[in-house]
Amino acid sequence: MCHKKHNDCHCDNKKHKLVRASAFRANKNTPQLYEAALTPSVKVLFQTEQFDLADEYNPHISTFIPTKDGIYEITAKVSFCPSKSKSNDSSKNKKDNCKCDYCSKNSCNCDYCRKHHSSKDKKKNSSKEGYVASISINVNGDNLDIVNDFLGKSRPIGLSVTTILQLQAGDRVQVLFSADANGEILAEASLTNFQAARFPSPM
């Protein structure tokens, strides 16, 4: 048994046999383009490693691989700046694609359609047009915790997710991002980062 205080001891002979410290933090150092039409989600790259106490984070594949079973707190933050136009805004004449709720015909000019699909209503709805974006903590190919939000058109966002998971040694933990708008994942330590720490436990 060592003679250090309980809070300072990191040996494997502690009275309660708690596992050694494990924690890392990584940031993004280059912007990452995102094209919604090409992929529903993309792995976020965190290339700069700030610290890694147990050598468990691989910056080359942006993956956290714990070496010990345990309870981990995992946090990720992704900042995204969308392009000026939505990726799925391919038609300028949306009136031609409007289907009447009453007779189910396209481009209908009946009284019901004129009342409920007026140009004023369309203009009002288009001003509220936005996009949905989400980030998730992915473990071995499964999204275990997801945060999503609906944002106004062309508005930059910052999404963050924090979760506590029971991980096994060798699990592969990554951060995935998805949106229905093209844009760029921003690169700055305070804006886009990935981190995890293990709770002291007998696991």
C-alpha positions as CSV (number, residue, x, y, z in Angstrom):
1,M,0.0,0.0,0.0
2,C,1.3,3.5,-0.8
3,H,1.3,6.3,1.8
4,K,-0.3,9.0,-0.3
5,K,-3.5,10.6,0.6
6,H,-6.6,8.9,-0.9
7,N,-7.3,11.8,-3.4
8,D,-3.7,11.9,-4.6
9,C,-3.1,8.2,-5.0
10,H,-3.1,6.7,-8.5
11,C,-1.7,3.2,-7.7
12,D,-3.6,0.0,-8.2
13,N,-3.4,-1.0,-4.5
14,K,-5.9,1.5,-3.1
15,K,-8.2,0.2,-0.4
16,H,-11.3,0.2,-2.6
17,K,-9.4,-0.9,-5.7
18,L,-10.5,2.0,-7.8
19,V,-9.3,2.2,-11.4
20,R,-6.6,4.6,-12.5
21,A,-7.5,8.0,-13.8
22,S,-8.8,8.3,-17.4
23,A,-9.6,11.6,-19.2
24,F,-9.0,13.3,-22.5
25,R,-10.0,16.4,-24.4
26,A,-9.6,17.1,-28.1
27,N,-10.4,20.0,-30.3
28,K,-11.0,20.7,-34.0
29,N,-8.2,22.4,-35.8
30,T,-9.5,22.7,-39.4
31,P,-13.0,23.4,-40.8
32,Q,-15.0,20.4,-42.1
33,L,-17.4,20.8,-45.0
34,Y,-20.7,19.1,-44.7
35,E,-23.0,18.3,-47.7
36,A,-26.4,17.0,-46.7
37,A,-27.1,15.4,-50.0
38,L,-24.0,13.2,-49.8
39,T,-24.5,11.6,-46.4
40,P,-27.1,11.6,-43.7
41,S,-24.4,12.0,-41.0
42,V,-20.7,12.5,-40.7
43,K,-18.1,11.7,-38.1
44,V,-16.7,15.0,-36.7
45,L,-13.0,15.2,-36.7
46,F,-11.1,16.4,-33.6
47,Q,-7.5,16.5,-34.7
48,T,-5.8,18.4,-31.8
49,E,-5.4,16.5,-28.5
50,Q,-5.1,18.8,-25.5
51,F,-4.5,16.0,-23.0
52,D,-5.0,12.2,-22.8
53,L,-4.1,10.8,-19.3
54,A,-4.4,7.1,-20.3
55,D,-3.5,7.3,-24.0
56,E,-7.0,6.2,-25.0
57,Y,-7.9,8.9,-27.6
58,N,-6.8,8.4,-31.2
59,P,-6.7,11.8,-33.0
60,H,-6.0,10.2,-36.4
61,I,-9.5,8.6,-36.4
62,S,-11.1,10.9,-33.9
63,T,-12.1,8.0,-31.7
64,F,-12.0,7.4,-27.9
65,I,-11.2,3.8,-27.1
66,P,-11.2,3.1,-23.3
67,T,-8.8,0.6,-22.0
68,K,-10.8,-0.1,-18.8
69,D,-14.4,-1.0,-18.1
70,G,-16.2,1.7,-16.2
71,I,-18.6,4.6,-16.0
72,Y,-17.7,7.5,-18.2
73,E,-19.0,11.1,-18.6
74,I,-18.8,12.1,-22.3
75,T,-19.3,15.6,-23.7
76,A,-19.2,16.9,-27.2
77,K,-19.8,20.3,-28.7
78,V,-20.1,21.1,-32.4
79,S,-20.6,24.5,-34.0
80,F,-22.0,24.7,-37.5
81,C,-22.4,27.5,-40.0
82,P,-24.9,26.7,-42.8
83,S,-24.8,27.8,-46.4
84,K,-27.1,30.6,-47.4
85,S,-29.5,28.3,-49.1
86,K,-30.9,25.0,-48.0
87,S,-29.6,21.9,-49.8
88,N,-33.1,20.7,-50.6
89,D,-34.4,24.0,-52.0
90,S,-34.2,22.9,-55.6
91,S,-37.5,24.2,-56.9
92,K,-38.3,27.9,-57.4
93,N,-41.9,27.3,-58.4
94,K,-43.2,25.6,-55.3
95,K,-46.7,26.5,-56.3
96,D,-46.6,23.8,-58.9
97,N,-45.8,21.2,-56.3
98,C,-48.6,22.3,-53.9
99,K,-51.4,19.7,-53.6
100,C,-54.9,20.8,-52.7
101,D,-56.0,19.5,-49.4
102,Y,-59.6,19.2,-50.6
103,C,-59.4,17.6,-54.1
104,S,-55.8,16.3,-53.9
105,K,-55.0,17.8,-57.3
106,N,-51.8,19.7,-58.1
107,S,-52.1,23.5,-58.9
108,C,-55.7,23.5,-58.1
109,N,-57.6,26.9,-58.3
110,C,-60.7,26.0,-56.3
111,D,-62.0,28.3,-53.6
112,Y,-60.7,26.0,-50.9
113,C,-57.2,26.0,-52.3
114,R,-57.1,29.7,-52.8
115,K,-58.2,30.3,-49.3
116,H,-55.8,27.9,-47.6
117,H,-52.8,28.3,-50.0
118,S,-52.7,32.0,-50.6
119,S,-49.5,33.7,-51.7
120,K,-49.6,35.6,-48.4
121,D,-49.5,32.4,-46.4
122,K,-46.8,31.0,-48.5
123,K,-44.7,34.1,-48.0
124,K,-45.2,33.9,-44.3
125,N,-44.2,30.3,-44.1
126,S,-41.1,30.8,-46.2
127,S,-39.9,33.5,-43.9
128,K,-39.9,30.8,-41.1
129,E,-37.9,28.4,-43.2
130,G,-35.0,26.8,-41.3
131,Y,-33.1,23.6,-40.9
132,V,-32.6,20.8,-38.4
133,A,-29.2,19.8,-37.1
134,S,-28.2,17.2,-34.5
135,I,-25.1,15.7,-32.8
136,S,-24.9,12.3,-31.2
137,I,-22.5,10.2,-29.1
138,N,-21.9,7.0,-31.2
139,V,-20.6,3.8,-29.5
140,N,-19.7,0.9,-31.7
141,G,-22.0,2.1,-34.5
142,D,-25.0,2.9,-32.3
143,N,-26.2,6.4,-31.5
144,L,-26.7,6.3,-27.7
145,D,-27.4,10.0,-27.0
146,I,-28.7,12.5,-29.5
147,V,-29.4,16.3,-29.3
148,N,-31.1,18.1,-32.1
149,D,-32.6,21.5,-32.7
150,F,-34.4,23.5,-35.4
151,L,-32.7,26.7,-36.4
152,G,-33.6,29.7,-38.5
153,K,-32.3,29.9,-42.1
154,S,-28.6,30.7,-42.4
155,R,-28.1,30.9,-38.6
156,P,-24.9,29.5,-37.1
157,I,-25.5,27.1,-34.3
158,G,-23.7,25.4,-31.4
159,L,-25.0,22.0,-30.2
160,S,-23.7,20.2,-27.2
161,V,-24.4,16.8,-25.7
162,T,-23.4,15.3,-22.3
163,T,-24.1,11.8,-21.2
164,I,-22.9,9.2,-18.7
165,L,-22.4,5.7,-20.1
166,Q,-21.1,2.3,-19.0
167,L,-18.4,1.4,-21.4
168,Q,-16.3,-1.7,-21.9
169,A,-12.7,-1.8,-22.7
170,G,-12.2,-1.6,-26.5
171,D,-15.5,0.3,-27.2
172,R,-15.2,2.9,-30.0
173,V,-16.7,6.2,-29.1
174,Q,-17.2,8.9,-31.8
175,V,-19.2,12.1,-32.4
176,L,-21.6,12.2,-35.4
177,F,-23.2,15.3,-36.9
178,S,-26.1,15.6,-39.3
179,A,-28.2,18.4,-40.8
180,D,-30.6,19.0,-43.7
181,A,-28.5,22.0,-44.8
182,N,-25.1,22.3,-46.4
183,G,-22.4,24.2,-44.5
184,E,-19.2,24.0,-42.5
185,I,-18.3,22.6,-39.1
186,L,-16.3,25.3,-37.4
187,A,-12.8,24.8,-36.1
188,E,-12.0,26.5,-32.8
189,A,-11.3,25.0,-29.4
190,S,-14.2,26.7,-27.6
191,L,-16.6,25.9,-30.4
192,T,-16.0,22.3,-31.4
193,N,-14.6,19.8,-28.9
194,F,-14.8,16.3,-27.6
195,Q,-14.0,15.1,-24.1
196,A,-14.5,12.2,-21.6
197,A,-13.5,11.2,-18.1
198,R,-14.0,8.1,-16.1
199,F,-15.7,8.1,-12.7
200,P,-13.7,6.4,-9.9
201,S,-15.5,3.1,-9.4
202,P,-14.8,-0.6,-8.6
203,M,-15.9,-1.6,-12.1
